[in-house]
Amino acid sequence: MKIPFRTSTLLATLMTGTALLAASPGWAQTATPPLPAAAATIPDAPVTEPAFSTVATVAETPDSGTMKRADKDMAAVLKKLGDLGVKPIESRSVEEARSQPTPADAVQAVLKEQGKDPAALMAAMKVSKKDMTYPTAGGTQQVRVYTPEGAGTGPLPVIVYYHGGGWVIATVDTYEASAMALAKKAKAIVASVEYRHAPENKFPAAHEDAFAAYKWALANAAQFGGDPARVAVAGESAGGNLAANVAIMARDGNVQKPAHMLLVYPVAGTDMNTPSYIQNQNAMPLSKGAMGWFVDKTLAKPEDAKSPMLNLTTMVDLKGLPSATVITDSIDPLESEGKMLAEKLKAAGVPTTYKNYEGVTHEFFGMAPVVSDADKAQDVAAQDLREAFVGESKPK
């Protein structure tokens, strides 16, 4: 039996223990009107009414099990996440979702179980940090600046990094491991950006802040030892969407384009019936139901789902964007749209590296101390960033 999408506001419902999405028309749309020019914000574009997709029931597409598909390293983190008492996000209030343990907490617990000191490992990376602020339309926001020791003299390249969390949860603290790893391996200063969260600040507040942070970094890089001529953008999950949109807004707003885009399992489309959404509807730590919860909290109105900002794979002209590295994983609802984004970038003539990692889940990128594929993915990302900073970007 197929369950058609409803034409009401997006919400998550629980059916036979599985979160199935009842979405607004826009969230599953497939129309592809041209992208309008944009400056600080890309406005919603008119779209034709879509033919609605359907979502398969559990009986038709049984989830093969995150733990069964995860490799040994990843499974240890997932087990620890369960031990910490994490509940499905779609069953939590916003406050509960923000306060419950994170995958980063699970990594720390695994390290301690292995007899390792997480704080000592961080200190051994020799990356200093300093908190600063940048101005936004909603007031000032935090930006944490990470500087690698021994990276050479003179101004260093800069990576403006946007954390994940579905635009609702998580902070720069949650994603500190990723930011520090990029600083050390790419030999660059990383400016990890906080931004306004939903539901207190609905879409597109986070996108507006992301662009404001990028422009702040261009104008103030010299204050923290950075080179304003070499500024890249990077992000994970919702942050990957922010990073891509910043590059688009810079291109369309006649602002200096980023030197490179690092997009790690980015939110790139609004079709929740892709192969990876169906296969990974019950995946940990990100499920289809969780994505529905994030979207429901983020959008101000159903029509927001038609925005090009959320439909990078179908509604955006990608020509003229900076070189890109797109990283996905196989146990993740977002795998299909990440792969599609990489393909679209390549088709638009953008030098693009695409890497997919089997046996790991959403959020794996910052888990290098305990997940070997995270270390490999960080190395790929750092190499591409280093090459971009010296003008040697090429597709791989």
VOVEX-369251 format. One line per 8 residues: for each residue x, y, z of N, C-alpha, C. Coordinates in steps of 0.1 Angstrom, whole numbers, plus 5000, padded with zeros to 4 digits. Each point is the difference from the previous one (the first is absolute). Layout:
BEGIN
X/Y/Z/X/Y/Z/X/Y/Z ~ ...
This chain:
BEGIN
5008/4988/5000/4992/5012/5000/5009/5012/5000 ~ 4997/5010/4992/5007/5013/4999/4992/5010/5008 ~ 5007/5009/5007/4993/5010/5007/5004/5013/4994 ~ 4990/5007/4993/5003/5013/4993/5004/5011/5010 ~ 5008/5009/4995/5002/5012/5007/4988/5008/5002 ~ 4998/5005/5012/4989/5009/5002/5003/5014/4996 ~ 4990/5009/4998/5003/5013/4995/4998/5010/5012 ~ 5004/4996/5012/5000/5009/5011/5014/5003/5005
5001/5008/5011/5013/5003/5005/5007/4987/5004 ~ 5014/5001/4997/5008/4988/5003/5000/4996/5014 ~ 4998/4987/5003/5001/4996/5014/5005/4985/5000 ~ 5005/4996/5011/5005/4986/5001/4989/4992/5008 ~ 4997/4988/4994/4991/4991/5007/5007/4987/5003 ~ 4996/4993/5010/5006/4987/5003/4990/4989/4996 ~ 5005/4991/4991/4991/4989/4996/5008/4987/5001 ~ 4995/4991/5007/5006/4987/5003/5015/5002/5004
5002/5010/5009/5013/5002/5005/5009/5007/4991 ~ 4996/5004/4988/5009/5006/4990/4994/5014/4997 ~ 5009/5010/5000/4996/5014/4997/4998/5001/4985 ~ 4987/5003/4996/4997/5002/4986/4995/5014/4998 ~ 5004/5006/4990/4998/5014/4998/4987/5004/4993 ~ 4993/5009/5005/4988/5006/4993/5005/5014/4996 ~ 5003/5003/4988/5006/5012/4996/4992/5010/4993 ~ 5004/5013/5001/4994/5010/4992/5003/4997/4985
4992/5005/4990/5003/4997/4986/5014/5004/4997 ~ 5005/5011/5005/5013/5005/4996/5012/4991/5003 ~ 4998/4993/5011/5012/4992/5005/5003/4989/4991 ~ 4991/4995/4992/5003/4989/4991/5000/5004/4985 ~ 5000/5014/4998/4999/5005/4986/5011/4996/4992 ~ 4998/5000/4987/5010/4997/4990/5002/5010/4989 ~ 4992/5011/5001/5001/5010/4989/5013/5007/5001 ~ 5005/5005/4989/5013/5006/4999/5000/5014/4993
4994/5010/5006/5000/5013/4994/5014/5006/5002 ~ 5003/5010/4992/5014/5006/5001/5002/5007/5013 ~ 5012/5001/5005/5003/5006/5012/5001/5015/4998 ~ 4993/5008/5008/5001/5015/4999/5013/5005/5005 ~ 5005/5011/4996/5012/5006/5005/4997/5003/5015 ~ 5011/4999/5008/4998/5002/5014/5012/5007/5006 ~ 4997/5007/5011/5011/5007/5007/5001/4993/5014 ~ 4995/5007/5010/5001/4994/5014/4991/4988/5002
4989/4999/4992/4991/4989/5001/4995/4996/4986 ~ 4998/4987/4998/4994/4996/4987/4985/4999/5003 ~ 4992/5009/4993/4986/4999/5002/4993/4987/4995 ~ 4989/4997/5005/4992/4989/4995/4997/5002/4985 ~ 5001/4990/4992/4996/5001/4986/4987/4993/4998 ~ 4993/5005/4990/4987/4994/4996/5002/4986/4994 ~ 4992/4991/5004/5001/4986/4995/4987/4995/4995 ~ 5000/4991/4991/4987/4994/4996/4997/4989/5010
4987/4997/5002/4996/4990/5009/5006/4987/4997 ~ 5006/4993/5009/5006/4987/4997/4991/4989/5000 ~ 5004/4989/4994/4993/4987/5002/5006/4994/5013 ~ 4992/4997/5009/5005/4996/5013/5006/4987/5000 ~ 5011/4998/5008/5006/4987/5001/4993/4992/5011 ~ 5004/4988/5001/4994/4992/5011/5011/4994/5009 ~ 4997/4996/5012/5009/4995/5009/4997/4985/5002 ~ 5010/4992/4999/4997/4985/5002/4998/4997/5014
4992/4990/5002/4998/4995/5014/5011/4991/5004 ~ 5001/4998/5013/5010/4991/5005/5000/4986/4994 ~ 4988/4995/4998/4999/4986/4994/5006/4999/4986 ~ 4999/5011/4993/5006/5000/4986/5015/5002/4999 ~ 5005/5008/5009/5014/5002/5000/5006/4999/5014 ~ 5001/4988/5005/5005/4998/5014/5014/5006/5001 ~ 5002/5007/5011/5014/5005/5003/5009/4989/5003 ~ 5012/5000/4994/5009/4988/5002/5007/5001/5013
4998/5011/5008/5006/5001/5013/5013/5008/5000 ~ 5000/5011/5007/5013/5008/5000/5011/4992/5006 ~ 4998/4993/5011/5011/4993/5006/5005/4989/4992 ~ 4992/4993/4992/5005/4989/4991/5008/5006/4989 ~ 4997/5012/4995/5007/5005/4989/5013/5008/5004 ~ 5000/5004/5013/5011/5009/5004/5013/4991/5002 ~ 5011/5006/4997/5013/4993/5002/5003/5000/5015 ~ 5010/4993/5004/5003/4998/5014/5002/5013/5008
5008/5009/4994/5002/5013/5006/4987/5008/5003 ~ 4992/5000/4989/4988/5008/5001/4990/4993/5010 ~ 4999/4987/4999/4991/4993/5009/5003/5003/5015 ~ 5013/5001/5003/5003/5003/5014/4995/5014/5004 ~ 5000/5009/4991/4995/5014/5004/4985/4999/5001 ~ 4993/4993/4991/4986/4999/5000/4995/4993/5013 ~ 5007/4989/5004/4996/4993/5012/5002/5010/5012 ~ 5010/5007/5000/5002/5009/5011/4990/5011/5000
4995/5005/4989/4990/5010/4999/4987/4994/5006 ~ 4997/4987/4997/4989/4994/5006/5001/4999/5015 ~ 5012/4996/5005/5003/4999/5014/4998/5013/5007 ~ 5002/5011/4993/4998/5014/5007/4986/5004/5001 ~ 4991/4992/4994/4986/5002/5002/4994/5010/4990 ~ 5006/5001/4988/4995/5009/4990/4987/4995/4994 ~ 4990/5009/4999/4987/4997/4995/4998/5005/4986 ~ 4992/4995/4991/4998/5005/4987/4996/5015/5001
5006/5008/4992/4998/5015/5000/4985/5003/4998 ~ 4994/4993/4991/4986/5003/4997/4990/4998/5012 ~ 5005/4993/5010/4992/4997/5012/5003/5010/5011 ~ 5009/5009/4997/5005/5010/5011/4994/5014/4997 ~ 4999/5008/5011/4997/5014/4998/5014/5007/4996 ~ 4999/5012/4996/5012/5007/4996/5010/5000/5011 ~ 4995/5004/5012/5009/5000/5011/5007/4987/5004 ~ 4992/4989/4999/5005/4987/5002/5010/4996/4990
4997/5003/4987/5009/4996/4989/5014/5007/5002 ~ 4999/5013/5004/5012/5008/5002/5009/4995/5012 ~ 4993/4994/5010/5008/4996/5012/5004/4986/5001 ~ 4995/4991/4991/5003/4986/5001/5014/4998/4994 ~ 5007/4989/5004/5013/4997/4995/5001/5000/4984 ~ 5012/5003/4995/5002/5001/4986/5010/4989/4995 ~ 5001/4998/4987/5011/4991/4995/5014/5004/5005 ~ 5002/5013/5002/5013/5004/5005/5002/4995/5015
4989/5000/5007/5001/4995/5014/5003/4985/5000 ~ 4994/4993/4990/5002/4985/4999/5015/4998/4996 ~ 5006/5008/4992/5014/4998/4996/5009/5002/5013 ~ 4997/5010/5008/5007/5002/5012/4999/4988/5010 ~ 4988/4994/5000/4998/4988/5009/5008/4988/4995 ~ 5000/4999/4986/5008/4988/4995/5015/5002/5003 ~ 5005/5012/4998/5014/5003/5004/5003/4997/5014 ~ 4991/5004/5009/5003/4997/5014/4999/4985/5003
4991/4993/4993/4999/4985/5001/5013/4994/4995 ~ 5007/5006/4991/5012/4995/4994/5012/5004/5009 ~ 4998/5007/5011/5010/5005/5009/5008/5012/4995 ~ 4993/5008/4991/5007/5012/4994/4993/5012/5006 ~ 5008/5011/5001/4995/5012/5006/4996/5010/4988 ~ 4987/5003/4998/4996/5008/4989/5007/5014/5001 ~ 5001/5006/5012/5006/5013/5001/5014/5000/4996 ~ 5007/4989/5004/5015/4999/4996/5001/4999/4985
4991/4992/4994/5001/4999/4985/4998/5013/4993 ~ 4990/5008/5005/4998/5013/4994/5012/5009/5002 ~ 5006/5000/5012/5011/5008/5002/5012/4997/4991 ~ 5001/4987/4997/5011/4995/4992/4999/5005/4986 ~ 4988/5004/4996/4999/5005/4986/5006/5014/4998 ~ 5003/5007/5011/5007/5013/5000/4992/5010/4991 ~ 4988/5001/5003/4991/5010/4993/4995/5009/5011 ~ 5003/5013/4999/4995/5010/5010/4986/5005/4996
4993/5005/5009/4986/5005/4997/4997/5013/5007 ~ 4992/5009/4993/4997/5013/5006/4985/5003/4996 ~ 4992/5004/5009/4986/5004/4997/4999/5015/4996 ~ 4993/5002/4989/4998/5014/4995/4985/5001/4997 ~ 4996/5011/4995/4986/5002/4996/4999/5006/4986 ~ 4989/4998/4994/4997/5007/4987/4986/5006/5000 ~ 4997/5010/4993/4987/5006/5000/4991/4994/4990 ~ 4987/4998/5004/4990/4995/4991/4987/5009/5002
4990/4997/4991/4988/5008/5001/4993/4997/5013 ~ 5003/4989/5007/4993/4997/5013/5009/5002/5012 ~ 5011/5008/4998/5009/5003/5011/5013/4993/4997 ~ 5009/5000/5010/5013/4993/4998/4999/4985/5003 ~ 5009/4993/4993/5001/4986/5001/5015/4996/5003 ~ 5001/4988/5006/5014/4996/5003/5007/4994/4988 ~ 5013/5002/4999/5008/4993/4990/5013/4996/5008 ~ 5003/4987/4999/5012/4995/5007/5011/4998/4990
5011/5006/5003/5011/5000/4990/5011/4990/5005 ~ 5002/4990/4992/5010/4990/5003/5013/5002/4991 ~ 5011/5001/5006/5013/5003/4993/5010/4988/5003 ~ 5005/4994/4989/5009/4989/5002/5014/5005/5004 ~ 5007/4994/5009/5013/5003/5003/5010/4994/4990 ~ 5011/5008/4997/5010/4995/4991/4995/4998/4985 ~ 4990/5008/4996/4995/5000/4986/5008/5009/4991 ~ 5010/5007/5005/5008/5009/4992/4998/5014/5003
5008/5009/4995/5000/5014/5002/4990/5007/4990 ~ 4997/5012/5003/4991/5007/4991/4986/4997/5002 ~ 4991/5008/4994/4986/4997/5001/4996/4986/4995 ~ 4991/4993/5007/4996/4987/4996/4987/5000/4993 ~ 4997/4991/4991/4987/4999/4994/4989/4998/5011 ~ 4988/5003/4996/4989/4999/5010/4989/4991/4995 ~ 4994/4992/5009/4988/4992/4996/4989/5005/5009 ~ 4989/5005/4994/4988/5003/5008/4992/4988/5001
4998/4995/5012/4994/4986/5002/4986/5002/5007 ~ 4990/4993/4994/4987/5000/5005/4996/4987/5006 ~ 4996/4999/5013/4997/4987/5006/4986/4995/4996 ~ 4998/4988/5002/4987/4993/4997/4990/5001/5012 ~ 4989/4993/4999/4990/5000/5010/4986/5003/4995 ~ 4999/4999/4987/4986/5002/4994/4995/5014/5002 ~ 5009/5010/5002/4997/5014/5002/4992/5002/5013 ~ 5000/4990/5008/4992/5000/5013/5009/4997/5012
5008/4990/5000/5008/4996/5011/5015/5001/4998 ~ 5008/4997/5010/5014/5000/4999/5006/5014/5000 ~ 5013/5001/5003/5008/5013/5001/5014/4998/4994 ~ 5008/5010/5001/5014/4999/4996/5007/4990/5009 ~ 4996/4999/5012/5006/4990/5010/4998/4986/4995 ~ 4988/4997/4995/4996/4986/4995/5009/4996/4989 ~ 5004/5009/4992/5008/4996/4988/5014/5005/5000 ~ 5005/5001/5013/5014/5005/5001/5010/4991/4994
4998/4987/5001/5010/4990/4995/5002/5002/4985 ~ 4989/5002/4993/5001/5003/4985/5008/5012/4997 ~ 4997/5011/5007/5006/5013/4998/5015/4999/5003 ~ 5004/4993/5011/5014/4999/5004/5008/4992/4990 ~ 4993/4989/4995/5007/4991/4991/5003/5007/4987 ~ 4990/5008/4995/5002/5008/4988/5011/5010/5001 ~ 5001/5007/5012/5010/5009/5002/5014/4994/5000 ~ 5001/4988/5006/5013/4994/5001/5004/4994/4986
4991/4993/4994/5003/4993/4988/5001/5009/4987 ~ 4992/5010/5000/5000/5009/4988/5010/5011/5002 ~ 5006/5001/5012/5009/5011/5004/4994/5013/4997 ~ 4988/5002/5006/4992/5012/4998/4993/5004/5013 ~ 4997/5013/5001/4992/5005/5011/4985/4996/4997 ~ 4993/4994/5009/4986/4997/4999/4992/5009/5009 ~ 4991/5007/4993/4990/5009/5007/4987/4992/5001 ~ 4997/4994/5012/4988/4992/5001/4989/5009/5005
4989/5000/4992/4990/5010/5001/4988/4995/5008 ~ 4995/5008/5009/4987/4998/5006/4990/5008/4992 ~ 4988/4996/5000/4989/5007/4992/4987/4999/5007 ~ 4990/5008/4997/4987/4999/5006/4994/4987/4996 ~ 4994/4994/5011/4993/4987/4998/4985/5001/4999 ~ 4994/4991/4993/4985/4998/5001/4997/4991/5012 ~ 4988/5001/5005/4989/5007/4995/4999/5014/5005 ~ 5009/5005/5009/4999/5013/5004/5002/5010/4988
5009/4996/4991/5003/5008/4988/4998/4992/4988 ~ 4989/5002/4993/4996/4991/4989/5008/5003/4987 ~ 5000/4990/4991/5006/5002/4987/4996/5013/4994 ~ 5010/5008/4994/5014/4996/4997/5010/5007/5009 ~ 4996/5002/5013/5009/5007/5009/5014/4994/5001 ~ 5001/4987/5000/5013/4993/5001/5008/5003/4987 ~ 4994/5000/4989/5007/5003/4987/5004/5015/5000 ~ 4992/5009/5005/5004/5014/5000/5013/5002/5009
5000/4993/5012/5011/5001/5009/5013/4993/4993 ~ 4998/4989/4993/5011/4994/4994/5007/5009/4990 ~ 4993/5007/4992/5005/5010/4991/5007/5011/5007 ~ 4993/5005/5010/5006/5011/5008/5013/4996/5006 ~ 5001/4988/5005/5013/4995/5006/5011/4999/4989 ~ 4996/4995/4988/5010/5000/4990/5006/5013/4996 ~ 4991/5010/4999/5004/5014/4997/5008/5006/5011 ~ 4997/4996/5013/5008/5004/5011/5014/4995/4999
5001/4987/4997/5013/4994/4999/5008/5006/4989 ~ 4994/5004/4989/5008/5007/4989/5005/5013/5005 ~ 4992/5007/5008/5004/5013/5005/5009/5000/5012 ~ 5000/4990/5007/5007/4999/5013/5011/4990/5001 ~ 5003/4992/4989/5009/4989/5001/5014/5005/5005 ~ 5004/5012/4997/5013/5004/5004/5001/5002/5015 ~ 4989/5002/5007/5000/5002/5014/5003/4987/5007 ~ 4998/4988/4994/5003/4988/5007/5011/4992/4992
5008/5007/4992/5011/4993/4993/4996/4994/4987 ~ 4988/5002/4995/4996/4994/4988/5003/5008/4987 ~ 5000/4994/4989/5002/5006/4987/4986/5002/4994 ~ 4995/5012/4998/4987/5003/4995/4998/4996/4985 ~ 5012/4998/4993/4999/4995/4986/4998/4985/4999 ~ 5001/4993/5011/4999/4985/5000/4990/4996/5010 ~ 4988/5001/4997/4989/4996/5010/4991/4990/4994 ~ 4999/4988/5006/4991/4989/4995/4988/4999/5009
4991/4992/4996/4988/4997/5009/4999/4985/5001 ~ 4995/4996/5012/4998/4986/5003/4988/4998/5009 ~ 4994/4988/4999/4989/4998/5010/4996/4985/4999 ~ 4993/4996/5011/4995/4986/5001/4985/5001/5001 ~ 4993/4991/4992/4986/4999/5001/4993/5013/4997 ~ 4992/5005/5009/4994/5013/4998/5010/5011/4997 ~ 5012/4998/5007/5011/5010/4997/5006/4998/4986 ~ 4999/4988/4995/5004/4999/4986/4991/5008/4990
4987/4999/5003/4991/5008/4993/5003/5015/5001 ~ 5003/5005/5012/5004/5014/5002/5012/5003/4992 ~ 5010/4992/5001/5013/5003/4992/4997/5001/4985 ~ 4993/4991/4995/4997/5001/4985/4992/5013/4997 ~ 4990/5003/5009/4993/5012/4997/5008/5013/5001 ~ 5010/5000/5009/5009/5011/5001/5007/5002/4987 ~ 5005/4989/4994/5007/5001/4988/4991/5006/4989 ~ 4988/4995/5000/4990/5005/4990/4997/5015/5002
4998/5004/5012/4997/5014/5003/5012/5009/4997 ~ 5012/4995/5002/5012/5008/4997/5001/5002/4985 ~ 4998/4989/4992/5000/5001/4986/4990/5009/4995 ~ 4987/4999/5004/4989/5008/4995/5000/5015/5006 ~ 5007/5002/5011/5001/5013/5006/5012/5008/4998 ~ 5009/4995/4990/5012/5007/4997/5009/5002/5012 ~ 5000/4989/5009/5009/5000/5011/5011/4989/4997 ~ 5012/5002/5005/5011/4991/4997/4995/4986/5003
5002/4991/4990/4996/4986/5001/5009/4993/5009 ~ 4995/4990/5007/5009/4991/5008/5010/4993/4992 ~ 5012/4997/5006/5010/4993/4992/4996/4985/4998 ~ 4991/4995/5008/4996/4986/4999/4988/4998/5008 ~ 4993/4989/4997/4988/4996/5008/5002/4986/5005 ~ 5000/4998/5013/5000/4986/5006/4986/4997/5005 ~ 4993/4991/4994/4986/4997/5003/4999/4985/5005 ~ 4999/4999/5013/4999/4987/5006/4986/4996/5003
4996/4988/4994/4986/4996/5000/4990/5011/5001 ~ 5000/5009/4989/4992/5012/5001/4985/4998/4997 ~ 4992/5008/5006/4985/5000/4997/5000/5008/4986 ~ 4995/4993/4990/5001/5006/4986/4987/4999/4993 ~ 4990/4994/5005/4987/4999/4993/4989/4998/5010 ~ 4987/5001/4994/4989/4998/5009/4991/4988/4996 ~ 5006/4991/4993/4994/4987/4996/5003/4990/5011 ~ 4991/4996/5008/5002/4990/5011/4996/4986/4995
5000/4998/4987/4998/4987/4995/5011/4995/4991 ~ 5012/5005/5002/5011/4995/4993/5004/4986/5004 ~ 5008/4993/4993/5004/4986/5004/5006/5000/5014 ~ 5008/5010/5003/5007/4999/5014/4990/5004/5011 ~ 4990/5008/4997/4990/5003/5010/4991/4987/5003 ~ 4997/4993/4989/4992/4988/5002/5008/4989/5007 ~ 5013/4998/4996/5008/4989/5006/5004/5004/5014 ~ 5002/5012/5003/5005/5005/5013/4990/5007/5008
4987/4997/4998/4989/5007/5007/5001/4998/5016 ~ 5006/4989/5004/5001/4998/5015/5015/5001/5004 ~ 5009/5006/4992/5014/5000/5004/5003/5008/5012 ~ 5011/4997/5006/5005/5008/5012/5013/5007/4995 ~ 5003/5011/5005/4992/5009/5009/4990/5009/4992 ~ 5000/4999/4987/4990/5008/4992/4991/4991/4993 ~ 4987/5002/5002/4989/4992/4994/4992/5010/4991 ~ 4991/4994/4993/4990/5007/4992/4991/5008/5009
4996/4994/5011/4991/5007/5010/5007/5012/5006 ~ 5013/4999/5003/5008/5011/5005/5001/5011/4991 ~ 5002/4997/4987/5000/5011/4990/4987/5007/4999 ~ 4989/4992/5001/4987/5007/5000/4998/5009/5011 ~ 5005/4996/5012/4999/5008/5012/5008/5013/4998 ~ 5012/4999/4995/5009/5012/4997/4993/5010/4991 ~ 4994/4994/4989/4994/5009/4990/4988/5007/5006 ~ 4992/4992/5008/4988/5006/5006/5003/5011/5009
5011/4999/5007/5005/5011/5010/5006/5012/4992 ~ 5005/4997/4988/5008/5011/4994/4991/5008/4991 ~ 4991/4995/4992/4993/5007/4990/4989/5009/5007 ~ 5000/5013/4995/4989/5009/5005/4987/4997/4994 ~ 5000/4995/4988/4987/4997/4992/5003/4989/4990 ~ 4990/4992/4996/5003/4989/4991/5007/5005/4987 ~ 4996/5012/4995/5006/5004/4988/5015/5002/5000 ~ 5006/5001/5012/5014/5001/5002/5008/4988/4994
4993/4989/4999/5006/4988/4995/5003/5001/4985 ~ 4994/5010/4994/5003/5003/4985/5012/5009/4998 ~ 5006/5004/5010/5012/5009/4999/5011/4993/4993 ~ 5007/5007/4991/5012/4994/4994/5011/4997/5010 ~ 5000/5007/5012/5009/4997/5010/5000/4986/5005 ~ 4988/4994/4999/4998/4986/5005/5000/4990/4989 ~ 5001/5005/4988/4999/4991/4988/5012/5002/4991 ~ 5012/4998/5006/5012/5002/4992/5002/4991/4988
4994/4988/5001/5001/4990/4989/4991/5002/4989 ~ 4989/5008/5001/4990/5001/4990/4997/5015/4996 ~ 5003/5010/5008/4995/5013/4998/5011/5011/4999 ~ 5012/4996/5000/5011/5009/5001/5009/4999/4988 ~ 5004/5011/4994/5011/5000/4990/5013/4999/5007 ~ 5007/4989/4998/5013/4998/5008/5012/5004/4992 ~ 4998/5006/4988/5012/5004/4992/5007/5012/5007 ~ 5013/5000/4999/5008/5011/5005/5003/4999/5015
4996/4989/5007/5003/4998/5014/5015/4996/5002 ~ 5005/5002/5011/5014/4995/5003/5001/4985/5000 ~ 5012/4995/4999/5002/4985/5001/4994/4995/5013 ~ 4997/4987/4999/4992/4994/5011/5006/4986/5004 ~ 4998/4997/5013/5002/4986/5005/4987/4996/5006 ~ 4994/4989/4995/4987/4996/5006/5002/4986/5006 ~ 4997/4998/5013/5002/4988/5007/4987/4995/5005 ~ 4997/4987/4997/4988/4994/5005/5003/4987/5007
4990/4994/5006/5001/4986/5006/4988/4992/4997 ~ 5002/4987/5001/4990/4991/4994/4988/4997/5010 ~ 5001/5003/5013/4990/4998/5009/4994/5013/5004 ~ 4993/5006/4991/4996/5014/5001/4989/5004/4991 ~ 4989/5005/5004/4990/5005/4991/5005/5010/4990 ~ 5010/5007/5003/5005/5011/4991/5010/4995/4989 ~ 5003/4987/5000/5010/4996/4990/4996/5003/4986 ~ 4988/4997/4996/4996/5002/4986/5001/5014/4995
4995/5010/5009/5001/5013/4995/5014/5006/5000 ~ 5008/4995/5009/5014/5004/5000/5007/4996/4987 ~ 4998/4987/4996/5005/4995/4988/4995/5008/4988 ~ 4987/5003/5000/4994/5007/4989/5006/5014/4999 ~ 5002/5006/5012/5006/5014/4999/5014/4999/4994 ~ 5008/4990/5004/5013/4999/4994/5000/4998/4985 ~ 4990/4992/4995/4998/4998/4986/4996/5013/4993 ~ 4991/5007/5006/4996/5013/4994/5011/5010/5000
5008/5000/5010/5012/5009/5000/5009/4997/4989 ~ 5003/4987/4998/5009/4996/4989/4994/5004/4987 ~ 4987/4997/4998/4994/5004/4987/5000/5015/4997 ~ 5000/5008/5011/5001/5014/4998/5014/5005/4998 ~ 5010/4991/4999/5013/5004/4998/5008/5004/5013 ~ 4995/4996/5011/5007/5004/5013/5009/4988/5003 ~ 5013/5002/5002/5009/4990/5004/4996/4994/5014 ~ 4996/4987/4999/4994/4994/5012/5006/4986/5004
5003/4999/5012/5004/4987/5005/4988/4994/5008 ~ 4996/4987/4997/4989/4994/5007/5005/4987/5006 ~ 4998/4998/5013/5004/4988/5007/4988/4996/5009 ~ 4996/4987/4998/4990/4994/5009/5007/4989/5008 ~ 4996/4999/5013/5006/4991/5009/4990/4990/5005 ~ 5003/4987/4997/4991/4989/5004/5002/4997/5015 ~ 4990/4995/5006/5001/4995/5014/5000/5010/5011 ~ 4998/5013/4996/5000/5011/5010/4987/5007/4998
4996/5009/5010/4988/5007/5001/5002/5015/4999 ~ 4988/5006/4999/5000/5015/5002/5007/5004/5013 ~ 5008/5010/5000/5008/5006/5011/5013/4993/5001 ~ 5004/4991/4991/5013/4993/5002/5012/5009/4998 ~ 4999/5011/4993/5012/5007/4996/5009/5005/5012 ~ 4994/5003/5011/5008/5005/5011/5004/4989/5009 ~ 4999/4988/4997/5003/4989/5009/5013/4993/4997 ~ 5010/5007/4995/5013/4994/4996/5007/4993/5011
4999/5004/5013/5007/4993/5010/4995/4986/5002 ~ 4988/4996/4995/4995/4987/5002/4994/4993/4988 ~ 4999/5008/4989/4994/4995/4987/5010/5002/4989 ~ 5006/4990/4995/5011/5001/4990/4996/5008/4988 ~ 4988/4997/4995/4995/5007/4988/4999/5015/5002 ~ 4997/5004/5012/5000/5015/5003/5014/5006/4997 ~ 5010/4993/5005/5013/5005/4998/5003/5001/4985 ~ 4996/4990/4992/5002/5000/4986/4993/5011/4993
4987/5002/5004/4992/5011/4994/5006/5014/5003 ~ 5005/5001/5012/5006/5013/5004/5013/5003/4992 ~ 5007/4989/4997/5012/5001/4992/4997/5005/4986 ~ 4989/4994/4994/4996/5004/4986/4996/5014/5000 ~ 4992/5004/5010/4995/5014/5001/5012/5010/5001 ~ 5009/4996/5009/5011/5009/5003/5009/5002/4988 ~ 5003/4989/4993/5008/5001/4988/4993/5009/4989 ~ 4987/4998/4998/4993/5008/4990/5001/5015/5004
4998/5003/5013/5001/5014/5005/5014/5006/4998 ~ 5010/4992/5003/5014/5005/4998/5002/5003/4986 ~ 4996/4991/4991/5002/5002/4985/4992/5013/4996 ~ 4988/5001/5005/4992/5012/4996/5007/5013/5004 ~ 5006/5000/5012/5006/5012/5005/5012/5004/4992 ~ 5006/4991/4992/5011/5004/4992/4996/4999/4985 ~ 4987/5000/4997/4995/5000/4987/5002/4988/4991 ~ 5000/4988/5007/5003/4988/4992/4988/4990/5001
4988/5005/5002/4988/4992/5001/4997/4992/4987 ~ 4997/4987/5002/4997/4992/4988/4991/4989/5004 ~ 4991/4995/4991/4991/4990/5004/5007/4986/5003 ~ 4995/4992/5009/5005/4987/5003/4989/4990/5000
